[in-house]
Every structure is written in C-alpha cells, then in structure tokens.
C-alpha cells in the first residue's frame, strides 16, 4: 500500500514538472497573447505600421505550418524580416 502511494505521488510530481516545463508554460492562452502582442508591436515598428504586409506574411507561413500558433507564426515572420533586412 505504501509503495502504491509513493508511486502515485512520484507520478503526480512528474506530471506537474512536465506541465511547468512545457515550451509555452502553464497557461498557454495568457502567455501566447502577451507574446503575440509583443511580436506584433515589433513587426509594426519594423514595417512602419504595414499591418497588411504582416498579415500576408503570417498567412503564407500558416499555409506552410498549419499547426503553428499565431505567436509562432509571428516569430517566424519577425525572424525572416530581420534576416532579409540584415543583408542590406
């Protein structure tokens, strides 16, 4: 009986640790929204407020990566924009 309880406690602790160390954290909706806002602000400042260009780039990336979150897509667009403009 004691062994079973110890195994249950260890399993729950492991599951809790996995949830805390997930890539997007424990509360993905809240963190994702904050990340989206920050990425969008960066992109808007870099593109001089051209939201249409950002949305086109996000749509293109979404066709390539349909399971990616919007924050991940915005990160890809931002990285691509930085990479393309670093050459100039």
C-alpha positions in Angstrom: 0.0 0.0 0.0 2.8 2.4 0.9 4.6 1.6 -2.3 1.5 2.4 -4.3 1.1 5.8 -2.6 4.8 6.6 -3.2 4.4 5.7 -6.9 1.3 7.9 -7.2 3.0 10.8 -5.5 6.0 10.5 -7.8 3.8 10.2 -10.9 1.9 13.3 -9.9 5.1 15.2 -9.2 6.5 14.1 -12.6 3.3 15.2 -14.4 3.4 18.6 -12.6 7.0 19.1 -13.6 6.2 18.3 -17.2 3.4 20.8 -17.2 5.6 23.5 -15.7 8.4 22.9 -18.2 6.3 22.8 -21.3 7.5 25.1 -24.1 4.7 27.6 -23.7 4.4 27.4 -19.9 1.5 26.5 -17.7 -1.1 28.9 -19.0 -0.6 29.0 -22.8 -3.5 31.3 -23.7 -2.3 34.2 -21.5 1.3 33.8 -22.4 0.6 33.4 -26.0 -1.5 36.5 -26.1 1.3 38.5 -24.5 3.8 37.1 -26.9 1.6 37.8 -29.8 1.2 41.5 -28.8 4.9 42.0 -28.3 5.8 40.3 -31.6 3.2 42.3 -33.4 4.4 45.6 -31.9 8.0 44.8 -33.1 6.8 43.9 -36.6 4.7 47.0 -36.8 7.6 49.2 -35.9 9.9 47.4 -38.3 7.4 47.6 -41.2 6.3 51.2 -40.4 2.8 50.1 -39.4 2.1 48.0 -42.5 -0.3 45.5 -40.9 -1.5 44.2 -44.2 2.1 43.0 -45.1 2.4 41.3 -41.7 -0.9 39.5 -42.2 0.0 38.4 -45.7 3.3 37.0 -44.3 1.5 35.3 -41.4 -1.0 33.7 -43.9 1.9 32.5 -46.1 3.6 30.9 -43.1 0.4 29.4 -41.9 0.0 27.5 -45.2 3.4 26.1 -44.6 2.9 25.3 -40.9 -0.9 24.8 -40.3 -0.5 23.6 -36.7 1.7 26.5 -35.6 0.2 29.0 -33.1 -0.2 32.7 -34.2 2.7 33.6 -31.8 4.9 31.1 -33.5 4.0 32.3 -37.0 4.7 35.9 -35.9 8.1 34.8 -34.6 8.8 33.2 -37.9 7.8 36.4 -39.8 9.9 38.5 -37.5 13.0 36.3 -37.9 12.6 36.3 -41.7 12.2 40.1 -41.7 15.3 40.5 -39.6 17.3 38.1 -41.8 16.2 39.7 -45.0 16.9 43.2 -43.8 20.2 42.4 -42.1 21.8 41.8 -45.6 21.1 45.4 -46.7 
